[in-house]
Structure formats: structure tokens, C-alpha cells
Amino acid sequence: MTTCEEADCESEAAVELHIPWDANRLVCTAHARVWVQKDGVVPEPLDGHEDEWP
């Protein structure tokens, strides 16, 4: 299990975010929903988590 890379979050990472101005991040679905609101951020579900991400 990979943990979400956001500070103070212990949820399981389910999405890899491709962020043009920063390094890619592995985050939980809750944080991914916030990040994808920003222009240029592209989400990619991690293997085994496709059903958790629309």
C-alpha cells in the first residue's frame, strides 16, 4: 500500500497526478479531486484503483 503524498494524510494513494509545474504525486481520491480542478493537472488511476476514479 502506498500512502497519499499530501501532508498529514494517511489514506491509500489511488491516483497519480501529472503536474506540469511540479513532480508527479501519488494521492488519495479526495486530494486528487481537489488537484484536478487546477489547469494542466492530469489524473491517472493507479493499477487496481480504476473503480475508485471516474
C-alpha positions as CSV (number, residue, x, y, z in Angstrom):
1,M,0.0,0.0,0.0
2,T,1.3,3.4,-0.9
3,T,0.2,6.3,1.3
4,C,-1.1,9.6,-0.1
5,E,1.8,12.1,-0.5
6,E,-0.2,15.1,0.8
7,A,0.8,16.4,4.2
8,D,-1.0,14.8,7.2
9,C,-2.9,12.3,5.0
10,E,-2.7,8.6,5.8
11,S,-5.2,7.4,3.1
12,E,-4.1,5.0,0.4
13,A,-2.9,6.6,-2.8
14,A,-5.2,5.7,-5.7
15,V,-4.3,8.3,-8.4
16,E,-1.0,9.6,-9.9
17,L,-1.2,13.3,-10.7
18,H,0.8,14.6,-13.6
19,I,1.6,18.2,-12.6
20,P,3.3,20.3,-15.3
21,W,5.0,22.7,-12.9
22,D,6.0,20.1,-10.3
23,A,6.8,16.5,-9.8
24,N,4.2,13.8,-10.2
25,R,2.3,12.9,-7.0
26,L,0.6,9.8,-5.7
27,V,-2.5,10.9,-3.8
28,C,-5.8,9.6,-2.5
29,T,-9.0,10.2,-4.4
30,A,-10.1,13.0,-2.1
31,H,-6.9,15.0,-2.8
32,A,-7.0,14.1,-6.5
33,R,-10.4,15.7,-6.8
34,V,-9.0,19.0,-5.5
35,W,-5.9,18.9,-7.6
36,V,-7.7,18.2,-10.9
37,Q,-9.5,21.5,-10.6
38,K,-6.2,23.2,-11.5
39,D,-5.4,23.8,-15.2
40,G,-3.0,21.3,-16.6
41,V,-3.2,18.6,-13.9
42,V,-3.9,15.2,-15.4
43,P,-5.0,12.3,-13.2
44,E,-4.2,8.6,-13.9
45,P,-5.7,5.9,-11.7
46,L,-3.2,3.5,-10.2
47,D,-3.4,-0.2,-11.1
48,G,-6.2,-1.8,-9.0
49,H,-7.9,1.6,-8.3
50,E,-9.6,2.2,-11.6
51,D,-13.1,1.7,-10.0
52,E,-12.4,4.5,-7.4
53,W,-11.7,7.1,-10.0
54,P,-14.3,8.2,-12.6
